[in-house]
Amino acid sequence: MRSETDLFRRAHEKAALSFPRIDLVASVNTERVLDAFIRHRVSDACFAFGTGYAYGERGRDTLDKLWADVFFAEDALVRVQFVSGTHAIACALRAARSDAQGYLSLVGEPYDTVKPAAPYNFVPEAPDGKADRDAVRAAIIRHKPRAVLIQRSCGYRRRKALSVADIAELVGIVKDIDEDIVTVCDNCYGEFCEESEPCAAGVDMTAGSLIKNPGGGLCVAGGYIAGKKYWVDKAAQALTAPGIGRECGGSLGLGRSLYQGLFLAPHVTAQALKTALFAASLMELLGYEVCPRPEEERYEITQAIKFGRRDILLSFVRAVQHASPVDSFAEPQPWNMPGYDDEVVMAAGTFVQGASIELSCDAPMREPYTAYLQGGLTYESGRLAVWRAAVALEGGAL
Ligand SMILES: *Cc1c(COP(=O)(O)O)cnc(C)c1O
């Protein structure tokens, strides 16, 4: 079998050096999730659902409370009515009334699809790809923003992901200057990668997508906001209508998968982290520049691989698609996806459309032709796809 070659073994062994750390994080997070299920007395009745307004839907309201506990927050809003992570982040910004007044992005520009949500200024990342603390301080004093956005993952940028400790430091800088500035964290791809979450670092609101980490691969749609009660209530009004807020909008039969997905999420996130590590190890052995490097700490699930050439990038992305369980026969083409600046090519042979907790690989078609690989419901299937993509690049000989 191809997968038994020496190179495959070396890549696995290099990746596996970090597995104990990943397993420990998954264990700690699994225990926190389980304890929240027990504390909130989750039962079969939580999976029933209301119709129409869905007033008092027990499963929905219980999940909000449970989710708040898991994410170290006072309150949470977990809804299939959020069409995506972008929608949840946009609602959080609207709640902070920064959709009209603008906000300050603290570490580089916001993620492509978030850019149109509201006017913004941004602080470029430091040359080493990390937050530029002095520049952040200066920008807050200059712009006097009502809200700031802190994006945990790197997005399509050559910057470092932020750890929860980094986020805490940024929140400290902001609140030292002005207590009243609302801190919003784009938590996409970061959930369950560490033992802590941004609300423990003091952010007012954190938001993300249910078809990424916290959906555990089972959720078919939705998003969440967790944070201080006052702001989560405001966000609920931004989602539905003032006066209705969180009282309406049922789970429409999807509730059980939200619970079950959350229950699996710490483990599935660990599978995605291991897949990313294998990709980093293998591609580095083959001479490609990768970020993060195999031995670096990981604070989110994406793995950047620099190809430097359009044709090589396309071959890799297409080979990932061909090694996917769904639509393996498709040939991804660069296209103008709504919300993105450049054409984007995307391998997403997924059970849920666009679900990037399932193995997916996407790239904006611009220099330096970097692919962003993320997800993998199981380490076995994730690394197999990465391996096959590497073999395809090398003309079938590894
Ligand atoms: C995926 C992502 C988003 C947007 O989420 P969608 O569910 O695709 O709308 C926002 N920010 C970051 C960093 C992301 O990775």
The ligand as an SDF file (V2000), in Angstrom:
LIG
                    3D

 15 15  0  0  0  0  0  0  0  0999 V2000
  -14.8880   30.8910    7.8990 C   0  0  0  0  0  0  0  0  0  0  0  0
  -14.5130   32.1650    8.5160 C   0  0  0  0  0  0  0  0  0  0  0  0
  -15.4130   33.2220    8.5940 C   0  0  0  0  0  0  0  0  0  0  0  0
  -16.7520   33.2040    7.9450 C   0  0  0  0  0  0  0  0  0  0  0  0
  -17.5290   32.1180    8.2420 O   0  0  0  0  0  0  0  0  0  0  0  0
  -18.6000   31.5920    7.1820 P   0  0  0  0  0  0  0  0  0  0  0  0
  -19.3050   30.5450    7.9490 O   0  0  0  0  0  0  0  0  0  0  0  0
  -17.8460   31.0630    6.0090 O   0  0  0  0  0  0  0  0  0  0  0  0
  -19.4680   32.7450    6.8240 O   0  0  0  0  0  0  0  0  0  0  0  0
  -15.0200   34.3680    9.2360 C   0  0  0  0  0  0  0  0  0  0  0  0
  -13.7990   34.4750    9.7690 N   0  0  0  0  0  0  0  0  0  0  0  0
  -12.8990   33.4960    9.7020 C   0  0  0  0  0  0  0  0  0  0  0  0
  -11.5390   33.6890   10.2990 C   0  0  0  0  0  0  0  0  0  0  0  0
  -13.2290   32.3020    9.0740 C   0  0  0  0  0  0  0  0  0  0  0  0
  -12.3540   31.3160    9.0240 O   0  0  0  0  0  0  0  0  0  0  0  0
  1  2  1  0
  2  3  1  0
  2 14  2  0
  3  4  1  0
  3 10  2  0
  4  5  1  0
  5  6  1  0
  6  7  2  0
  6  8  1  0
  6  9  1  0
 10 11  1  0
 11 12  2  0
 12 13  1  0
 12 14  1  0
 14 15  1  0
M  END
$$$$
